[in-house]
Amino acid sequence: MRPTDPSSLSPSVGASPSVGASPSVGASLSAEGHPAWALSEPIWAATTPTTGWTDYVLQVELIAGSEPGAHRIGLVFRAPDLRTGYVWEVDAAAGHLTPLLRVEGETTPLAEPLDFDPIPAGQRFAVRIVVEGDRLQTRVDGRALPTIVDQRFSVGGVGLTTRPGARCTVTSVQVHGPGDETWLEQDFTDDRTVFAVGAVVDGRLQVAQGANGLYPVQAEWAILRGEVELPPRLRWARLHVAAASPEPGRQFVHRTSMNGTELGVGPIRSVAAETRYDSYDVTSLVRPGSNAVGALAWTTADQRFQAELVVGTADGELLRWGTGPDWRGIDGAEVYPTVGSIGTGFYAAPVEDLQYEAFPVGFTEPGFDDRHWPPVDLRPAFTELQLDPTAAVSVQEYRPISVRRLGPDAAVLDFGRTHVGGVRVCAELDRPVALSLRFAEQLDDHGRPRHRMATGNVYQDRWALPAGPVDAATWGLRVFRYLEVSGMDGEAAATAIRARGHVYDLGDLATVATDDARLNDVLELCRTTMVSNNVNLLVDSWSREREPYEADAYLQARSNAAVGSDSSMTRYALEYLLRRRTWPTEWPFYLVLAGYEYWLRSGDRGFLDDHYSSLRGLLPDQWLDRETGLVIKDFGNDGSSSRTDQDIVDWPPSERDGYVFGPVNTVVNALAHGAFSTMAKIAEALGRTAEATELRVIADRLADAINTRLWE
C-alpha cells in the first residue's frame, strides 16, 4: 500500500470539510510509529448468504442493439454475492457465448466460447439456462448449446452484468424453481426492476455499461460506522477516506461524516489503476471522549471503504485509528430497495426509494446504539492509494424561488438555477406521507417537470415517510432546476424542501461587467453555470454520460479559468484523458491546446515536462500525406460514431449541418494544424528547439495546404 503524502498529516494541508456524519463500538487509538493506512483496512457491509437458490431455470429475453457494444451482456447465476458466481457472457452480434467463473470480482474462462447463429440488430432472442446439480444447460434463440459440467458454485442468485463499453436491452427476466414455481418474474411494465443495472424505458430495461446487479439483492448499499475514544488536549486531526469503485455510477461511492457533520463525498474517478482518497481537516469536529465516523456508500463493483483518523495532541503525540473489525455496518437494502437506475446506457446509479422508518436516524452521532448491527466484512487491501489533488466539493442548500400548486397535495418548485445534487426534506409530519419527487432540467408543454429527460434519465424517487419529525436527503447526483412534489401541498413543500447542490471550489471568483444589461445577464448565467455544475471532474454532463471528453474538457477548462483561480481540476482532467482517451479522431488534439493553456494560466511547467511525450503522441503524424501535407484518412471518415478514430466534426449528427465526410476532412485538418503549431510552442518553452522547428514546419505546410486545396 502506498504511504500517505507526509504533508497530508499537517493540519493546514488538504480539502476543507463540507457537511455529514457516522459512529460504532468504542476503540482506542494506536500511537505513532505506524505508516499511513497501516492501522485501517477496507470494509463493506456484510452480505446475507442466499439460501435455497440451487436448482432453477433462468430465462432472459433480450434485443440485440445496433450501436457499438449494445449486443453484449453477462447473465449471472448461482451467485452468492456481487463478486462471485457463474457468468455466461453473450455476444449476440458475434454469435458467441463465453462461460466464465467470477471469484472476488475477477473473471476467468470456464470453457471455450460456445457458438450460435449471430442475432441481427433489432431482433428479439431468448437465453435459457437450466442449472441442475452440476449440469449447466443453455439454449440461445432455441438452439441447444453443449452442456457444461461444473460444481464450484452450488447456490446463489441471478443477475445481469456488463463490461465497460458493453450494454444491452432486456425485455424480461424469469426464474422458475422445482415444480415450475415462479421465483422471479420481471417484464418491466411498471417501470421498476430489482436489478440495479439500468433504467426502465418504455417497458424495457436498458442495461448500462459496466453494470452489475444481483437478485436477491446483496449489499449494494452499505451503512457503516465506528467509534473511538480520544484523549484530552487535542491539537489537530485529519481523516483520510478511500473507496471503490466509482465506475458503475460514474460518481462518488461514499458520503462520509464525523460527529454529525458531513465531510464530503468521494472518491474522484481514477486516472489509471490507482484508488484516490480524500483528506479532511476535522480539527474543529474532534472532541475528548467518544467520536464517531460513518459513511453511507453505494456501488456494485469492488465494494471497499477505508478510513483512517490521524490525530496530533498538544503533547506532540501522533495517534491513528481507522476502519477494521471493530466497525459495524448494515446492508441498506431495507432503506433503499433496489428498483432501478436514474442513469442512462452509459452508467447505472440508484433510484432512491427511501423507506425512512428503516433508516438508522442518528447513526452519525457518538453513542448511537448499534448493538444489533453485524460486524463488517473485511475486504482486500488497496494496492495503490493516491491523494485526490482537486479542490473540495461542498454541499450548499437553496430555497425555491417560486412554488406553483398542481393540486391539494402536489406542487412544482423552481430553484432558479440548475443544480447537480438532490434535495433535503425537513418537516414535522402529522401523518404518514407517500412522497414522490420528480426532478427535471426543463418543463414540458404543460408546465410540468420533464423527469423523463431527453438524455434518457428518469428522475423519480418515491419516499415513504412516517408521521413525526423527518430530516431526509437524497444521496446521489441528479441534474435539475425543477422539482415536482406529490404527497405534500405547495406551502408545506416550499417550507420543507431545499435543493442540495454540489459546488466545486473554483478559488477566487472573477466578476465581469459591461455597460450592457443584457450582456451582463449572459455573463452571469455563464458564471453561475461554471460555479454550480462542475462537481469535481470536467465531464460532458452529469446527466447523460458523466464522462470526460477532450473537446468538452477544453471548453470547460477555459470557461473555469475565466471565472475562478483553481487549476487543479483542469490538470486532473488532462491526466485522466491522457490515459483514457475517447473515440473521435480530432478530440485528442484538444489536449495539446488545453495543456498549453493550462501552463500559461497556472505556470505549472512540470505538467509539460511530465507529459511532453504523451502530448506529442497525440499528433496525427501517421495520417500526414507526404505529397499534399494534409491529414488524409482512409478509414473512420464516413460520419459513424463511437469507434476509435472516427471523425466527429460535431455532435449529435443532427448538428453537422449537412457536412460531407471523406478522406480529407477540413475540420480534422484545421484542428490538426492547431495541435501541431501549439505543440511547437510547448517544445520551444521546454527548450526542445529542434523539435519546435520540425513541428512548425509541419504546421506551416498544413496551413498552406488547407488554404490552397480546401477553399472553394
VENQUIFEN-V696391 format. One record per residue. RES is the residue in three letters. D_FIRST is the distance of its C-alpha to the first C-alpha in whole Angstrom. Layout:
# VENQUIFEN-V696391
<<RES & D_FIRST> <RES & D_FIRST>>
This chain:
# VENQUIFEN-V696391
<<MET & 0> <ARG & 4> <PRO & 6> <THR & 9> <ASP & 12> <PRO & 14> <SER & 17> <SER & 16> <LEU & 17> <SER & 21> <PRO & 23> <SER & 24> <VAL & 21> <GLY & 20> <ALA & 22> <SER & 25> <PRO & 25> <SER & 28> <VAL & 29> <GLY & 28> <ALA & 27> <SER & 26> <PRO & 26> <SER & 26> <VAL & 27> <GLY & 26> <ALA & 23> <SER & 23> <LEU & 21> <SER & 19> <ALA & 20> <GLU & 18> <GLY & 16> <HIS & 13> <PRO & 10> <ALA & 9> <TRP & 8> <ALA & 9> <LEU & 12> <SER & 11> <GLU & 11> <PRO & 12> <ILE & 16> <TRP & 19> <ALA & 22> <ALA & 24> <THR & 26> <THR & 29> <PRO & 30> <THR & 33> <THR & 36> <GLY & 39> <TRP & 38> <THR & 39> <ASP & 42> <TYR & 43> <VAL & 43> <LEU & 41> <GLN & 43> <VAL & 42> <GLU & 44> <LEU & 43> <ILE & 44> <ALA & 43> <GLY & 42> <SER & 43> <GLU & 40> <PRO & 37> <GLY & 35> <ALA & 37> <HIS & 38> <ARG & 35> <ILE & 34> <GLY & 32> <LEU & 34> <VAL & 32> <PHE & 34> <ARG & 33> <ALA & 30> <PRO & 29> <ASP & 26> <LEU & 25> <ARG & 22> <THR & 25> <GLY & 28> <TYR & 31> <VAL & 31> <TRP & 34> <GLU & 33> <VAL & 36> <ASP & 37> <ALA & 41> <ALA & 42> <ALA & 41> <GLY & 42> <HIS & 39> <LEU & 38> <THR & 34> <PRO & 34> <LEU & 30> <LEU & 28> <ARG & 25> <VAL & 22> <GLU & 19> <GLY & 20> <GLU & 20> <THR & 24> <THR & 26> <PRO & 29> <LEU & 32> <ALA & 35> <GLU & 36> <PRO & 37> <LEU & 40> <ASP & 43> <PHE & 45> <ASP & 47> <PRO & 45> <ILE & 46> <PRO & 48> <ALA & 46> <GLY & 47> <GLN & 48> <ARG & 48> <PHE & 46> <ALA & 45> <VAL & 43> <ARG & 44> <ILE & 41> <VAL & 43> <VAL & 41> <GLU & 43> <GLY & 42> <ASP & 40> <ARG & 42> <LEU & 40> <GLN & 43> <THR & 43> <ARG & 45> <VAL & 45> <ASP & 48> <GLY & 50> <ARG & 49> <ALA & 48> <LEU & 45> <PRO & 44> <THR & 43> <ILE & 40> <VAL & 40> <ASP & 36> <GLN & 35> <ARG & 32> <PHE & 32> <SER & 35> <VAL & 35> <GLY & 33> <GLY & 34> <VAL & 34> <GLY & 33> <LEU & 32> <THR & 29> <THR & 29> <ARG & 27> <PRO & 26> <GLY & 30> <ALA & 32> <ARG & 34> <CYS & 37> <THR & 40> <VAL & 41> <THR & 44> <SER & 44> <VAL & 42> <GLN & 44> <VAL & 43> <HIS & 45> <GLY & 45> <PRO & 48> <GLY & 51> <ASP & 50> <GLU & 49> <THR & 47> <TRP & 44> <LEU & 43> <GLU & 45> <GLN & 43> <ASP & 46> <PHE & 44> <THR & 48> <ASP & 46> <ASP & 44> <ARG & 41> <THR & 39> <VAL & 36> <PHE & 34> <ALA & 31> <VAL & 31> <GLY & 34> <ALA & 37> <VAL & 41> <VAL & 43> <ASP & 47> <GLY & 46> <ARG & 43> <LEU & 40> <GLN & 38> <VAL & 35> <ALA & 32> <GLN & 29> <GLY & 26> <ALA & 28> <ASN & 27> <GLY & 29> <LEU & 31> <TYR & 34> <PRO & 34> <VAL & 31> <GLN & 28> <ALA & 26> <GLU & 26> <TRP & 26> <ALA & 24> <ILE & 25> <LEU & 23> <ARG & 23> <GLY & 22> <GLU & 24> <VAL & 24> <GLU & 27> <LEU & 26> <PRO & 29> <PRO & 31> <ARG & 31> <LEU & 28> <ARG & 28> <TRP & 25> <ALA & 22> <ARG & 19> <LEU & 17> <HIS & 14> <VAL & 14> <ALA & 12> <ALA & 14> <ALA & 15> <SER & 17> <PRO & 20> <GLU & 21> <PRO & 24> <GLY & 25> <ARG & 24> <GLN & 24> <PHE & 22> <VAL & 20> <HIS & 21> <ARG & 23> <THR & 22> <SER & 24> <MET & 25> <ASN & 28> <GLY & 30> <THR & 29> <GLU & 27> <LEU & 24> <GLY & 24> <VAL & 22> <GLY & 19> <PRO & 17> <ILE & 19> <ARG & 19> <SER & 16> <VAL & 17> <ALA & 16> <ALA & 13> <GLU & 10> <THR & 11> <ARG & 12> <TYR & 13> <ASP & 16> <SER & 17> <TYR & 20> <ASP & 22> <VAL & 24> <THR & 26> <SER & 29> <LEU & 28> <VAL & 27> <ARG & 30> <PRO & 30> <GLY & 31> <SER & 29> <ASN & 27> <ALA & 25> <VAL & 22> <GLY & 23> <ALA & 22> <LEU & 24> <ALA & 22> <TRP & 24> <THR & 22> <THR & 23> <ALA & 20> <ASP & 17> <GLN & 17> <ARG & 15> <PHE & 15> <GLN & 12> <ALA & 14> <GLU & 14> <LEU & 17> <VAL & 17> <VAL & 21> <GLY & 23> <THR & 26> <ALA & 29> <ASP & 29> <GLY & 26> <GLU & 24> <LEU & 20> <LEU & 19> <ARG & 16> <TRP & 17> <GLY & 15> <THR & 15> <GLY & 16> <PRO & 19> <ASP & 21> <TRP & 21> <ARG & 24> <GLY & 24> <ILE & 27> <ASP & 27> <GLY & 29> <ALA & 32> <GLU & 35> <VAL & 34> <TYR & 33> <PRO & 35> <THR & 34> <VAL & 37> <GLY & 35> <SER & 34> <ILE & 35> <GLY & 33> <THR & 35> <GLY & 34> <PHE & 31> <TYR & 29> <ALA & 30> <ALA & 29> <PRO & 31> <VAL & 34> <GLU & 34> <ASP & 37> <LEU & 37> <GLN & 38> <TYR & 38> <GLU & 40> <ALA & 37> <PHE & 34> <PRO & 33> <VAL & 35> <GLY & 33> <PHE & 30> <THR & 29> <GLU & 31> <PRO & 30> <GLY & 32> <PHE & 32> <ASP & 33> <ASP & 31> <ARG & 32> <HIS & 33> <TRP & 29> <PRO & 27> <PRO & 24> <VAL & 21> <ASP & 19> <LEU & 16> <ARG & 14> <PRO & 11> <ALA & 7> <PHE & 6> <THR & 5> <GLU & 5> <LEU & 7> <GLN & 10> <LEU & 13> <ASP & 16> <PRO & 18> <THR & 22> <ALA & 24> <ALA & 24> <VAL & 26> <SER & 29> <VAL & 31> <GLN & 35> <GLU & 38> <TYR & 41> <ARG & 44> <PRO & 46> <ILE & 49> <SER & 51> <VAL & 52> <ARG & 54> <ARG & 56> <LEU & 56> <GLY & 58> <PRO & 58> <ASP & 54> <ALA & 52> <ALA & 52> <VAL & 50> <LEU & 48> <ASP & 47> <PHE & 45> <GLY & 46> <ARG & 43> <THR & 40> <HIS & 37> <VAL & 34> <GLY & 33> <GLY & 35> <VAL & 37> <ARG & 38> <VAL & 41> <CYS & 42> <ALA & 45> <GLU & 48> <LEU & 49> <ASP & 52> <ARG & 52> <PRO & 49> <VAL & 48> <ALA & 47> <LEU & 45> <SER & 45> <LEU & 43> <ARG & 43> <PHE & 41> <ALA & 43> <GLU & 43> <GLN & 46> <LEU & 50> <ASP & 52> <ASP & 55> <HIS & 56> <GLY & 54> <ARG & 51> <PRO & 48> <ARG & 47> <HIS & 44> <ARG & 44> <MET & 43> <ALA & 44> <THR & 40> <GLY & 40> <ASN & 38> <VAL & 40> <TYR & 39> <GLN & 41> <ASP & 39> <ARG & 42> <TRP & 41> <ALA & 43> <LEU & 43> <PRO & 45> <ALA & 48> <GLY & 47> <PRO & 44> <VAL & 42> <ASP & 39> <ALA & 37> <ALA & 35> <THR & 33> <TRP & 30> <GLY & 29> <LEU & 31> <ARG & 34> <VAL & 36> <PHE & 40> <ARG & 43> <TYR & 45> <LEU & 44> <GLU & 47> <VAL & 47> <SER & 49> <GLY & 50> <MET & 50> <ASP & 53> <GLY & 53> <GLU & 53> <ALA & 51> <ALA & 48> <ALA & 49> <THR & 48> <ALA & 45> <ILE & 43> <ARG & 41> <ALA & 39> <ARG & 35> <GLY & 34> <HIS & 31> <VAL & 31> <TYR & 29> <ASP & 30> <LEU & 31> <GLY & 32> <ASP & 36> <LEU & 38> <ALA & 41> <THR & 44> <VAL & 47> <ALA & 50> <THR & 53> <ASP & 57> <ASP & 57> <ALA & 56> <ARG & 55> <LEU & 53> <ASN & 51> <ASP & 50> <VAL & 49> <LEU & 47> <GLU & 46> <LEU & 45> <CYS & 42> <ARG & 41> <THR & 40> <THR & 39> <MET & 36> <VAL & 35> <SER & 35> <ASN & 34> <ASN & 31> <VAL & 28> <ASN & 25> <LEU & 25> <LEU & 28> <VAL & 29> <ASP & 33> <SER & 34> <TRP & 32> <SER & 34> <ARG & 35> <GLU & 32> <ARG & 29> <GLU & 28> <PRO & 28> <TYR & 31> <GLU & 32> <ALA & 35> <ASP & 34> <ALA & 32> <TYR & 34> <LEU & 37> <GLN & 34> <ALA & 33> <ARG & 36> <SER & 37> <ASN & 35> <ALA & 35> <ALA & 39> <VAL & 38> <GLY & 35> <SER & 33> <ASP & 30> <SER & 28> <SER & 25> <MET & 25> <THR & 27> <ARG & 25> <TYR & 22> <ALA & 25> <LEU & 25> <GLU & 22> <TYR & 22> <LEU & 25> <LEU & 25> <ARG & 22> <ARG & 24> <ARG & 28> <THR & 30> <TRP & 33> <PRO & 36> <THR & 38> <GLU & 38> <TRP & 35> <PRO & 33> <PHE & 35> <TYR & 35> <LEU & 31> <VAL & 33> <LEU & 36> <ALA & 33> <GLY & 31> <TYR & 34> <GLU & 35> <TYR & 31> <TRP & 32> <LEU & 35> <ARG & 35> <SER & 31> <GLY & 32> <ASP & 28> <ARG & 29> <GLY & 26> <PHE & 25> <LEU & 28> <ASP & 27> <ASP & 24> <HIS & 25> <TYR & 29> <SER & 28> <SER & 27> <LEU & 30> <ARG & 32> <GLY & 31> <LEU & 32> <LEU & 36> <PRO & 38> <ASP & 40> <GLN & 40> <TRP & 43> <LEU & 45> <ASP & 48> <ARG & 50> <GLU & 53> <THR & 53> <GLY & 50> <LEU & 49> <VAL & 46> <ILE & 47> <LYS & 45> <ASP & 47> <PHE & 44> <GLY & 43> <ASN & 46> <ASP & 47> <GLY & 46> <SER & 43> <SER & 40> <SER & 37> <ARG & 36> <THR & 35> <ASP & 37> <GLN & 40> <ASP & 42> <ILE & 41> <VAL & 44> <ASP & 44> <TRP & 42> <PRO & 44> <PRO & 46> <SER & 49> <GLU & 48> <ARG & 49> <ASP & 53> <GLY & 54> <TYR & 52> <VAL & 53> <PHE & 50> <GLY & 50> <PRO & 49> <VAL & 50> <ASN & 48> <THR & 49> <VAL & 46> <VAL & 44> <ASN & 46> <ALA & 46> <LEU & 42> <ALA & 42> <HIS & 44> <GLY & 42> <ALA & 39> <PHE & 40> <SER & 42> <THR & 39> <MET & 37> <ALA & 40> <LYS & 39> <ILE & 36> <ALA & 36> <GLU & 39> <ALA & 37> <LEU & 34> <GLY & 37> <ARG & 37> <THR & 41> <ALA & 42> <GLU & 39> <ALA & 41> <THR & 44> <GLU & 44> <LEU & 42> <ARG & 45> <VAL & 47> <ILE & 46> <ALA & 46> <ASP & 49> <ARG & 50> <LEU & 49> <ALA & 50> <ASP & 54> <ALA & 53> <ILE & 52> <ASN & 55> <THR & 58> <ARG & 57> <LEU & 55> <TRP & 58> <GLU & 61>>
